[in-house]
Each structure stands twice: as structure tokens, then as C-alpha cells.
Amino acid sequence: MSEINNNAKTHTAERELKAMKGMPCFIMNLLATLASVAAFVFGVILLEREENIVLGVLLTCIGAFYGYLLGPLFFVGLKVLKPNEALVLTLFGKYHGTLKGAGFYWVNPFCVGVNPASKFTTASNVGLKPSIEASLNAGSQITVGSKKISMKAITLSNDRQKINDQLGNPIIIGIVVIWKVVNTARAVFDVDNYKEFLSIQCDSALRNIVRLYPYDSTGSDNEKTLRGSSLEVASMLRDEIQAKVEVAGLEIIEARITHLSYAEEIAAAMLQRQQASAIIDARNMIVEGAVSMVEMALEKLSARDIVRLDEERKAAMVSNLLVVLCGNKDAQPVVNSGSIY
């Protein structure tokens, strides 16, 4: 965290580019291109008739130069952006500015759009079509998608990971992260690939947070666990990821745990432990209820003077009532036709 703060001054500052409106530039260049074509044709006609060779050569050269070189080159400078899209432009290797806002623009035709996240290597080709994946050699890259950078909220769902909790128990956990780009210059120039960078930092932060908490409660009061304090753990996870990706100009909107379970090798044993704990809790509740019911029965019998029991008979009655109330099976009644003494 301290390293990120110390290097904050070295971050690339984002500059919003003020570009010209695209439609007037498109119309003017189209008219100029058509005029240059007409001038080229008229110049060729003058050369064939030999009426004015100088004017014919001049019109032919101007028409050919603009119609076949400058006109198409100016068309390259036209850019279209949709809502919540940005385009980072470099001019001869230097950062020129970021084009933002939906619309039709014209920029310097020598500007080049940059988006490292549009390149995939063989190490990060998950989700590509088989034909594209097969075309990738070891260490090679392929450019897919657009050079434009999306400013929308994006969902990142990493694969489930096996991590040891605070007690050393292996668990399987998966998270989903909602994020967006807030500084396009940092995202493009300060990290190699901001999407891969975010994915790796999410894995690292997840491991750092999970190892601080046990999966389930160990009996301590006010103990935070992964299963019982998921909202607090998710909040800490979001803060941890945000601190790590600040250098890339990304904002973490939300982080949530989507899957949480014990690993297969200990799942059966932990399930038996949970069942045993549940059975003990249920038995405690049954015994507490049975004792209170026996106590209430003895008090009412004594208060109403229905029957007088000595200590030995009271003990026998308490034993019988507890057997009836705490037993797993229904009690079988026994009819006594004689005296109880």
C-alpha cells in the first residue's frame, strides 16, 4: 500500500482530447475528394487536347495527390464513439489524449488507438473460439476486438479457487467483482494488460483475506467467519482489491462471494461435524424443555394437592417423564390396576 502511495506521482495523467466534429469534416473532405477527381479528369482531357499543357499537368497532379492520397488519409481520422466508450490515442509514440463522449469526431489521422486488453496470449486465451485458440503459438499474441475502452461497469468472475482458511482447512471459494475503468491513461500505459492485472490482483487479495478467517464458528463469541460474516468479508475484499488496482486506474464497485464450500477431501468429515453439532444443540433444547415441563407438573400437583408423593416417588415420576419427553420413540403406556404403593 505504501509503495502505491509513493509511486502515485509517476502515474500517467489523463488528458481529455478536444476533437473536431466529424460530420462537417466528413462532408468537406468528401466534396474536396470529388472535386479533386473532377480536376484530375479535366486535367487529363486538357493533356489529350494539348490546348493548355501546363494547366492540364497542374490539375492532374493536384487531383491525383488529393484524390488518391490526402482524401483517403483524412477519412482515416474519422472516429465514432458509443456511450461510455473512450479511445486512447498516441501520436508518433507519445500520449496524445483520450477521446471521450458519444459522437462522430475527426482527429489527426496519424493518431493510433491503443488498448493492450485487446490482445490475448496463449496464457490468457480462456473463452476464445477453438479456431482462434488453435492459431495461437507458444508466446504469440493475437489482437481481437476494438481499440476502444469500455467505461461501463464490467463483471469479472474468476474461477473457483482452493484456499486454506485460518484453521488450515482447504475450502473452495469463488467471487464476482464489479469494476470499471476511471482513468484510461493509467489503464493503458501504467500496466501491461489491465484486465489480466485485475484478475491476478483479485486472486491475490482473495487469498490474503480468506486466510484471516475460519470457514465456520469455532465457539468464540463475536467471531467473524467466512460463512457467517460474508458481507464484512466482501467489504474487506473490495477494499483490498481497490488498493491493489489503483495504479491501473480502475474502480472496484462491488465484490461478492458467489461460492463457498469445503474441499472434497474434508467435506464428508466436516458434514458429520456439522450434523453432530446440530444434534447436540437439538438435544440441549429438548432437555431444557423437558426439565421445565417436569418442574411445572410437580409444582401443579403439589399446589392443587392432587396427590402427595414422597421423594422416592417424585424421583421415579421425574425419571418416567424425562424418558417420555426425551425419547426418540413414542412411549408405550402401562396400565396399573392396583395401588401405586
C-alpha positions in Angstrom: 0.0 0.0 0.0 2.9 2.4 0.9 4.6 1.6 -2.4 1.5 2.5 -4.4 1.2 5.8 -2.5 4.9 6.6 -3.0 4.6 6.0 -6.8 1.4 8.0 -7.2 3.4 10.9 -8.7 4.6 8.6 -11.6 1.1 7.7 -12.8 0.2 8.9 -16.3 -2.2 11.8 -16.1 -5.3 11.5 -18.3 -5.8 14.3 -20.9 -9.2 14.6 -22.5 -8.9 15.3 -26.2 -10.9 18.1 -27.7 -11.6 16.8 -31.2 -13.4 18.4 -34.2 -16.9 17.4 -35.1 -16.8 14.5 -37.6 -19.8 15.3 -39.8 -18.7 18.7 -41.1 -15.1 17.3 -41.7 -16.6 14.3 -43.5 -18.7 16.4 -45.8 -15.9 18.9 -46.6 -13.4 16.1 -47.3 -16.0 14.2 -49.4 -16.7 17.4 -51.5 -12.9 18.1 -51.8 -12.3 14.5 -52.9 -15.0 14.7 -55.6 -13.6 18.0 -56.8 -10.1 16.5 -57.0 -11.4 13.6 -59.0 -13.1 16.1 -61.4 -9.9 18.1 -61.6 -7.9 15.0 -62.4 -10.3 14.1 -65.2 -10.4 17.6 -66.6 -6.6 17.8 -66.5 -6.3 14.5 -68.4 -8.7 15.9 -71.0 -6.6 19.1 -71.4 -3.4 17.0 -71.8 -5.1 14.9 -74.6 -6.2 18.0 -76.5 -2.8 19.8 -75.9 -4.7 23.1 -75.5 -3.1 24.0 -72.2 -0.5 21.5 -71.1 0.6 23.5 -68.0 -2.9 23.8 -66.7 -3.6 20.1 -67.5 -0.4 18.9 -65.7 -1.3 21.1 -62.7 -4.9 19.9 -62.4 -3.8 16.3 -62.9 -1.2 16.4 -60.2 -3.5 18.2 -57.7 -6.4 15.9 -58.4 -4.2 12.8 -58.1 -2.5 14.0 -54.9 -5.6 14.9 -53.0 -8.0 12.3 -54.5 -5.7 9.3 -54.0 -3.6 10.3 -51.0 -4.9 13.2 -48.9 -8.6 12.4 -49.2 -8.4 8.8 -48.0 -5.9 9.8 -45.3 -8.3 12.4 -43.9 -11.0 9.8 -43.8 -8.8 7.7 -41.5 -9.1 10.4 -38.9 -12.9 9.9 -38.5 -13.8 8.2 -35.3 -17.2 7.1 -33.9 -17.7 6.5 -30.2 -20.7 5.0 -28.5 -22.0 5.9 -25.0 -19.5 5.0 -22.2 -16.6 4.4 -24.6 -13.2 6.0 -24.8 -10.3 5.9 -27.2 -6.7 6.4 -26.1 -4.7 8.0 -28.9 -0.9 8.1 -29.4 0.9 10.4 -31.9 4.3 9.0 -33.1 4.6 7.0 -29.9 3.6 9.8 -27.4 0.4 10.0 -25.5 -1.8 12.5 -27.4 -5.1 12.3 -25.4 -8.2 10.4 -24.6 -11.3 10.8 -26.8 -14.5 10.6 -24.7 -18.2 11.1 -25.2 -20.6 9.5 -27.7 -20.4 11.1 -31.1 -18.7 11.4 -34.5 -15.3 13.0 -34.4 -12.3 13.8 -36.5 -8.7 13.6 -35.1 -5.3 13.7 -36.5 -5.2 10.8 -39.0 -1.7 9.8 -37.8 -3.0 9.1 -34.3 -3.2 5.5 -33.3 -5.6 3.9 -30.8 -4.1 1.9 -28.0 -5.8 -0.9 -26.0 -3.5 -3.6 -24.6 -6.5 -5.5 -23.3 -7.5 -6.3 -26.9 -4.5 -8.7 -27.1 -4.6 -12.3 -25.8 -1.7 -14.6 -25.3 -1.7 -18.4 -25.1 -1.6 -18.0 -21.3 -4.8 -16.0 -21.3 -6.9 -17.3 -24.1 -9.7 -18.7 -21.9 -13.0 -18.2 -23.6 -11.7 -17.9 -27.2 -13.1 -19.8 -30.0 -11.3 -23.1 -30.8 -10.2 -21.8 -34.2 -8.6 -18.7 -32.7 -7.1 -20.7 -29.8 -5.6 -23.2 -32.3 -4.0 -20.3 -34.2 -2.0 -19.2 -31.2 1.5 -20.5 -30.9 3.5 -20.5 -27.7 4.2 -17.0 -26.6 2.4 -15.4 -29.5 -0.3 -12.8 -29.4 -3.5 -12.1 -31.3 -5.5 -8.9 -31.4 -9.2 -9.3 -31.1 -11.9 -6.8 -30.5 -11.7 -3.0 -30.8 -9.1 -0.5 -29.7 -11.9 1.4 -27.8 -12.0 1.1 -24.0 -15.3 0.5 -22.3 -16.2 2.8 -19.4 -19.2 0.7 -18.4 -19.4 -1.4 -15.2 -18.0 -4.8 -16.1 -18.4 -8.1 -14.2 -15.3 -10.3 -13.5 -16.0 -13.8 -12.4 -12.8 -15.7 -11.6 -12.5 -19.4 -11.4 -13.1 -21.1 -8.1 -10.0 -21.5 -6.0 -8.9 -23.9 -3.3 -7.6 -21.8 -0.4 -6.7 -22.7 3.3 -8.7 -20.8 5.9 -7.4 -19.5 9.2 -7.5 -23.1 10.7 -5.8 -24.6 7.7 -8.9 -26.3 6.3 -9.0 -26.3 2.5 -12.0 -24.6 1.1 -13.4 -23.8 -2.4 -14.3 -20.2 -2.8 -15.4 -18.1 -5.8 -16.0 -14.4 -6.1 -17.5 -11.9 -8.6 -16.1 -8.4 -8.9 -17.9 -5.4 -10.5 -15.4 -2.9 -11.8 -14.9 -0.1 -14.4 -12.2 2.0 -15.9 -12.0 5.5 -14.5 -8.5 6.6 -15.8 -7.8 5.4 -19.3 -4.2 6.7 -19.3 -3.3 4.6 -16.3 -5.1 1.6 -17.6 -3.3 1.7 -20.9 0.2 2.9 -20.0 0.9 2.1 -16.4 0.1 -1.7 -16.6 0.7 -4.2 -19.4 -2.9 -5.5 -19.6 -5.4 -4.1 -17.1 -7.8 -7.0 -17.4 -5.2 -9.6 -16.7 -3.8 -7.3 -14.0 -7.2 -7.1 -12.3 -7.7 -10.9 -12.4 -4.4 -11.6 -10.8 -4.9 -9.0 -8.1 -8.3 -10.4 -7.3 -6.8 -13.9 -6.8 -4.1 -12.4 -4.6 -6.5 -10.3 -2.5 -8.8 -13.3 -2.1 -6.0 -15.4 -0.6 -5.0 -12.7 1.7 -8.5 -12.2 3.1 -9.6 -15.8 3.3 -6.6 -16.9 5.4 -7.6 -14.4 8.1 -11.0 -16.1 8.9 -12.2 -19.6 9.7 -14.8 -21.2 7.5 -17.3 -21.6 10.4 -17.5 -20.6 14.0 -15.2 -22.3 16.5 -17.3 -21.4 19.5 -15.8 -18.0 20.4 -18.2 -15.1 21.0 -18.4 -12.4 18.3 -16.2 -14.4 16.0 -16.1 -13.4 12.3 -16.3 -16.3 9.9 -16.4 -16.7 6.1 -19.9 -18.2 6.3 -21.4 -16.0 8.9 -19.8 -12.6 8.1 -19.9 -12.7 4.3 -20.9 -9.1 3.9 -18.0 -7.9 6.1 -15.5 -10.2 4.3 -16.8 -8.9 0.9 -16.3 -5.3 2.1 -12.7 -6.0 3.1 -12.1 -7.9 -0.1 -13.3 -4.9 -2.1 -11.0 -2.5 -0.2 -8.1 -4.9 -0.7 -8.6 -5.2 -4.4 -9.1 -1.4 -4.8 -5.8 -0.7 -3.1 -4.0 -3.1 -5.5 -5.6 -1.8 -8.8 -5.4 1.9 -8.0 -2.2 2.0 -10.1 -4.2 0.8 -13.2 -6.9 3.5 -12.9 -9.7 1.0 -12.1 -12.5 1.4 -9.6 -13.9 -1.6 -7.8 -17.7 -1.0 -7.4 -18.6 -4.3 -5.6 -17.1 -7.6 -4.6 -19.2 -10.6 -3.6 -18.7 -14.2 -2.6 -20.6 -16.5 -5.0 -19.4 -19.9 -3.9 -18.2 -21.2 -0.5 -17.7 -24.8 0.5 -15.2 -27.2 2.0 -12.9 -29.0 -0.4 -13.8 -32.6 -1.4 -11.2 -34.2 0.8 -12.7 -32.9 4.0 -16.3 -32.2 3.0 -17.6 -35.5 4.4 -15.9 -35.1 7.7 -17.0 -31.5 8.1 -20.6 -32.5 7.3 -20.5 -35.1 10.0 -19.2 -32.5 12.4 -22.0 -30.1 11.5 -24.6 -32.8 11.9 -23.2 -33.8 15.3 -23.2 -30.1 16.4 -26.8 -29.8 15.2 -27.9 -32.9 17.1 -26.2 -31.7 20.3 -28.0 -28.3 20.0 -31.3 -30.0 19.4 -30.8 -32.4 22.4 -29.9 -29.5 24.7 -33.1 -27.7 23.7 -35.2 -30.9 24.2 -33.7 -31.5 27.7 -34.2 -27.9 28.8 -37.9 -28.1 27.7 -38.4 -31.5 29.4 -36.9 -30.3 32.7 -39.2 -27.2 32.7 -42.2 -29.3 31.9 -41.4 -31.8 34.8 -40.9 -28.9 37.2 -44.2 -27.4 36.2 -46.0 -30.7 36.6 -44.7 -31.3 40.1 -45.5 -27.7 41.1 -49.1 -28.0 39.9 -49.6 -31.4 41.5 -48.3 -30.1 44.8 -50.2 -26.8 44.6 -53.6 -28.4 43.9 -53.0 -31.3 46.4 -54.0 -33.9 43.9 -51.5 -36.5 45.1 -48.8 -36.5 47.7 -45.5 -38.0 46.7 -42.5 -38.7 48.8 -39.0 -38.0 47.5 -38.6 -41.6 46.1 -41.9 -41.4 44.2 -41.0 -37.9 42.9 -37.7 -39.3 41.6 -39.5 -42.1 39.8 -42.0 -39.7 38.3 -39.3 -37.4 37.1 -37.4 -40.3 35.6 -40.5 -41.5 33.8 -41.5 -38.1 32.5 -37.9 -37.4 31.2 -37.9 -40.8 29.4 -41.3 -39.9 27.8 -40.3 -36.4 26.8 -36.7 -37.0 25.7 -37.2 -40.4 24.0 -36.8 -40.8 20.2 -39.9 -43.1 20.1 -43.4 -42.8 21.4 -43.9 -44.1 24.9 -45.8 -47.3 25.4 -48.4 -46.8 28.2 -48.6 -49.4 31.1 -52.0 -49.7 32.8 -51.7 -50.3 36.6 -54.9 -51.5 38.1 -53.6 -51.7 41.6 -52.1 -49.2 44.1 -49.0 -47.4 43.2 -47.6 -48.3 46.6 
